């Protein structure tokens, strides 16, 4: 067999085995799972996630997912716990212990102390006849038939099962809390994701000049205003100061093609009436989507007929909306 063919076969076999393992988890979402969600949801404490080996690595990811979705969680390595880190655990905390076998030495030492403290113990375990499963208050099964490696040794299917069940628990808690995208933004203020969830037009347009001309402004004045404010457009206001239209540099080019004489050309002859606008409260990501949908690079910011400024595509790009 060619080396490339062997690689493809091995990789596909791993994916197939892990897929089959994960699909079986569907039937493990039972009353114990429901009770675990309810207990964590009602708890006044945190979730302490613990494990050892590869399960510890998965435990860190589950901890991060819980924290990011509004469930306070702390990771405690099982080996470190029995050498002093048990002080992390508080009276009202719920402890989730991850282990495939449920019989590792560190788990056997740790679990009795958790029970002695009186904390609720939830086991993510594959072996339901194990020490951990029998000691736990509730068991969330992560049982797999075999690992995805040829020797059935390397934690692959089992850790994937733990990961998926952790996600199922976190999202179930998210749903129980009616956790919205606005709540999500509180825990993700950095990066493009956070900005999409909390950044508003009000945070952007004030950084720009607010180009404007009157309806009777002449061509030279319009060109100067657009050029100096460097936003590729200017608002047009009437004598009362109400927004009546917008002129973009594209409008100017199209006007030059259509009109032979530039004498007596004013803003009202060029402007686009009823321009697309957003309010300062509009989320920046929504303004960005409006620009993309309408193939434009700027939007007028207004409240009713009151012109406030312009938000430009470049403002969005600077914030990482790509």
matplotlib code that plots the C-alpha trace (Angstrom):
import matplotlib.pyplot as plt

x = [0.0, 1.2, 2.2, -0.4, -3.2, -2.3, -2.4, -5.8, -7.1, -5.8, -7.1, -10.5, -10.6, -10.0, -12.7, -15.1, -14.5, -14.7, -17.9, -19.4, -18.4, -19.9, -23.1, -23.7, -23.6, -27.0, -28.6, -26.5, -28.3, -30.7, -32.2, -28.8, -27.7, -30.9, -30.2, -26.6, -27.8, -30.3, -27.8, -25.2, -27.8, -29.1, -25.7, -24.5, -20.9, -18.7, -18.0, -14.7, -13.5, -10.8, -9.0, -5.6, -3.7, -5.5, -8.8, -7.2, -6.6, -10.2, -11.2, -9.4, -11.4, -14.7, -13.7, -13.1, -16.4, -18.3, -16.7, -17.4, -21.1, -21.8, -21.1, -18.2, -15.7, -12.2, -9.9, -8.1, -5.6, -6.3, -2.6, -2.1, -5.4, -4.0, -0.9, -2.4, -4.7, -7.9, -8.1, -9.6, -12.9, -15.5, -18.5, -21.1, -19.0, -20.0, -17.2, -17.0, -14.4, -13.3, -11.8, -12.1, -11.3, -12.5, -9.9, -6.7, -4.7, -5.0, -8.8, -9.1, -7.3, -9.1, -12.7, -13.1, -12.0, -14.5, -17.2, -15.9, -16.3, -19.9, -19.7, -21.8, -19.7, -20.5, -18.5, -17.8, -16.7, -16.6, -16.4, -19.7, -18.4, -15.4, -14.6, -15.4, -18.8, -19.8, -18.7, -20.2, -23.6, -24.4, -22.8, -22.7, -21.7, -18.9, -18.6, -16.8, -16.3, -12.6, -10.1, -9.5, -5.8, -4.9, -3.7, -6.7, -4.4, -4.1, -6.9, -8.8, -12.5, -12.7, -11.4, -13.6, -16.6, -15.7, -15.3, -18.7, -20.5, -18.8, -20.1, -23.6, -23.6, -22.3, -24.9, -27.7, -26.7, -26.5, -30.1, -31.3, -30.0, -31.4, -27.9, -28.0, -25.4, -25.3, -24.4, -21.8, -20.2, -19.6, -17.2, -15.6, -14.7, -11.5, -10.9, -13.2, -15.8, -16.2, -16.4, -19.2, -21.2, -20.8, -19.4, -21.9, -21.9, -21.7, -18.3, -17.1, -18.7, -17.5, -13.9, -14.7, -15.4, -19.0, -19.0, -22.1, -23.2, -26.5, -28.9, -27.9, -24.1, -22.2, -20.0, -16.7, -17.9, -19.1, -15.9, -13.8, -16.0, -15.7, -12.0, -11.1, -13.2, -11.8, -14.9, -15.8, -19.2, -21.0, -24.5, -26.8, -29.0, -31.7, -32.0, -33.6, -30.6, -32.6, -31.0, -32.2, -29.7, -26.1, -23.5, -20.7, -17.7, -19.4, -22.3, -19.9, -18.3, -21.7, -22.8, -19.7, -20.6, -24.2, -24.0, -22.2, -22.3, -21.2, -22.6, -25.1, -24.9, -25.8, -26.1, -29.8, -29.0, -26.6, -27.7, -29.4, -32.5, -33.6, -30.1, -29.5, -29.0, -28.2, -28.7, -25.8, -27.3, -27.0, -24.5, -21.4, -21.6, -25.2, -24.0, -21.2, -23.6, -25.8, -22.8, -21.9, -25.4, -25.9, -22.3, -21.6, -18.7, -20.4, -23.6, -25.2, -25.6, -28.8, -31.5, -34.8, -34.0, -31.0, -27.7, -24.9, -22.1, -20.8, -19.5, -17.2, -16.2, -12.6, -13.8, -15.1, -12.0, -9.9, -11.9, -11.4, -14.7, -13.5]
y = [0.0, 3.5, 5.6, 8.3, 5.7, 4.4, 7.9, 8.5, 5.2, 5.8, 9.4, 8.4, 5.5, 7.8, 10.2, 7.3, 5.8, 9.2, 10.0, 6.7, 7.3, 10.8, 9.6, 7.1, 10.0, 11.0, 8.2, 9.1, 12.4, 11.2, 12.2, 12.3, 14.8, 16.9, 16.9, 18.0, 21.0, 21.9, 21.5, 23.6, 26.2, 26.6, 26.5, 29.5, 28.3, 27.6, 24.5, 22.9, 20.8, 18.2, 15.4, 14.0, 13.3, 14.0, 14.3, 17.2, 19.0, 18.4, 19.7, 23.0, 23.4, 22.7, 25.2, 27.8, 27.1, 27.3, 30.6, 32.1, 31.2, 32.6, 29.6, 30.5, 27.6, 26.8, 24.0, 22.0, 19.3, 16.1, 15.5, 19.1, 18.8, 16.0, 18.0, 21.2, 22.7, 21.3, 24.7, 25.8, 24.0, 26.0, 24.8, 25.5, 24.4, 21.6, 19.3, 17.7, 14.9, 13.6, 10.1, 7.4, 4.5, 6.1, 4.1, 6.1, 6.4, 10.2, 10.0, 7.4, 9.6, 12.8, 11.6, 10.7, 14.2, 15.8, 13.6, 14.5, 18.2, 17.6, 18.9, 17.5, 15.3, 14.8, 12.1, 12.3, 8.6, 5.9, 3.0, 3.0, 0.2, 2.2, 3.7, 7.2, 6.2, 4.5, 7.4, 10.2, 11.7, 11.9, 10.2, 11.6, 8.7, 9.3, 5.6, 4.6, 1.2, 1.8, 4.5, 5.6, 4.6, 1.1, -0.2, 1.1, 3.0, 6.7, 8.8, 9.9, 8.8, 9.0, 12.5, 13.6, 12.2, 14.1, 17.3, 16.9, 16.2, 19.2, 21.4, 19.8, 20.7, 24.3, 25.0, 23.5, 25.8, 28.7, 28.0, 27.6, 31.1, 32.6, 33.7, 36.2, 37.4, 40.6, 38.5, 36.7, 40.1, 40.8, 37.9, 38.5, 42.2, 41.7, 40.9, 41.1, 38.8, 41.1, 44.1, 42.6, 42.1, 45.4, 48.1, 50.6, 53.2, 55.9, 54.6, 55.2, 58.1, 60.7, 60.0, 61.4, 64.9, 65.5, 66.8, 68.8, 71.2, 73.1, 72.3, 75.4, 74.9, 75.1, 72.4, 73.8, 73.9, 70.4, 69.1, 70.9, 69.6, 65.9, 66.3, 67.9, 65.6, 62.5, 60.3, 60.1, 61.7, 64.7, 65.1, 67.7, 69.7, 72.3, 75.8, 74.3, 72.0, 68.8, 66.0, 66.0, 63.9, 62.7, 63.3, 60.8, 61.0, 58.5, 60.9, 63.6, 61.3, 60.3, 63.9, 64.9, 62.2, 63.3, 67.1, 69.2, 72.5, 72.8, 76.3, 76.8, 73.2, 73.0, 70.2, 69.6, 68.7, 66.0, 64.6, 61.3, 61.9, 59.7, 58.3, 55.1, 56.0, 54.4, 55.7, 56.0, 53.0, 50.7, 47.9, 48.4, 44.9, 45.7, 48.9, 46.9, 44.3, 47.2, 48.6, 45.2, 44.4, 47.7, 47.8, 51.2, 52.5, 55.0, 55.5, 58.7, 58.7, 60.5, 60.7, 61.4, 64.3, 65.5, 64.8, 63.7, 62.4, 59.6, 56.1, 54.7, 51.2, 52.0, 52.5, 48.9, 47.5, 49.2, 47.3, 44.0, 43.5, 41.5]
z = [0.0, -0.8, 2.1, 1.1, 1.0, 4.4, 5.9, 4.4, 5.7, 9.2, 9.4, 8.1, 10.6, 13.5, 12.3, 11.9, 15.3, 17.1, 15.2, 16.3, 19.9, 20.0, 18.3, 21.2, 23.7, 22.5, 24.6, 27.7, 28.1, 30.8, 34.2, 35.8, 33.2, 33.8, 37.6, 37.0, 35.0, 37.7, 40.5, 38.8, 37.8, 41.3, 43.0, 44.9, 44.4, 41.4, 39.3, 40.2, 37.2, 37.9, 36.2, 35.4, 32.2, 29.0, 30.9, 32.7, 29.4, 28.4, 31.9, 31.2, 28.0, 29.8, 32.5, 29.9, 28.1, 31.4, 32.3, 28.9, 29.0, 32.5, 34.8, 37.1, 37.0, 38.2, 37.0, 39.7, 38.6, 40.5, 41.3, 42.6, 44.6, 46.8, 47.4, 48.7, 46.0, 47.7, 49.3, 46.0, 46.9, 48.8, 50.6, 47.9, 44.9, 42.6, 41.6, 38.2, 37.9, 34.5, 34.1, 31.6, 33.9, 37.1, 38.9, 38.7, 42.0, 42.2, 41.7, 44.4, 46.8, 45.9, 45.7, 49.4, 50.4, 48.1, 49.7, 53.2, 52.4, 51.5, 47.9, 45.2, 43.0, 39.3, 37.4, 33.7, 33.4, 30.8, 33.2, 35.1, 37.4, 38.5, 41.9, 40.7, 39.3, 42.5, 44.7, 42.6, 43.4, 39.7, 36.7, 33.2, 31.0, 28.5, 27.6, 24.5, 23.0, 22.1, 21.4, 17.9, 17.9, 16.4, 19.8, 21.8, 24.1, 23.2, 24.7, 21.6, 21.4, 25.2, 25.5, 22.5, 24.4, 27.5, 25.5, 23.8, 27.0, 28.6, 25.7, 26.1, 29.8, 29.2, 26.5, 28.6, 31.4, 28.9, 27.8, 31.4, 32.2, 29.0, 28.3, 25.4, 22.9, 25.0, 28.1, 26.0, 25.1, 28.8, 28.9, 25.5, 25.4, 23.4, 19.8, 16.8, 18.4, 21.4, 19.3, 17.2, 20.3, 22.1, 19.7, 18.6, 15.8, 18.6, 19.4, 15.9, 14.1, 16.7, 15.7, 12.3, 11.0, 10.1, 6.6, 5.5, 2.9, 2.3, -0.4, -2.2, -1.8, -5.1, -6.7, -5.6, -2.0, -2.2, -3.6, -1.0, 1.9, 0.7, 0.1, 3.4, 5.6, 3.7, 4.1, 0.5, 1.2, 2.7, 4.1, 2.7, 5.1, 4.4, 5.9, 9.1, 9.6, 8.7, 6.8, 3.2, 1.3, 0.8, -1.9, -2.4, -4.6, -6.8, -7.2, -8.3, -11.0, -12.3, -12.4, -14.5, -17.0, -17.4, -17.3, -19.9, -18.1, -14.5, -14.1, -11.4, -10.2, -6.5, -3.9, -4.5, -8.1, -7.2, -3.9, -3.3, -1.3, 1.6, 2.2, 4.2, 7.8, 11.1, 14.7, 17.2, 19.1, 16.1, 16.7, 14.5, 13.1, 11.9, 10.2, 8.6, 7.3, 5.9, 4.0, 2.6, 1.6, -0.2, -1.6, 0.0, 2.0, 4.3, 6.3, 7.6, 11.3, 12.4, 14.9, 13.2, 10.8, 12.9, 11.2, 13.5, 11.3, 9.1, 9.9, 7.2, 6.1, 7.1, 10.7, 10.6, 9.1, 11.8, 14.4, 12.7, 11.0, 8.0]

ax = plt.figure().add_subplot(projection="3d")
ax.plot(x, y, z, "-o")
ax.set_aspect("equal")
plt.show()
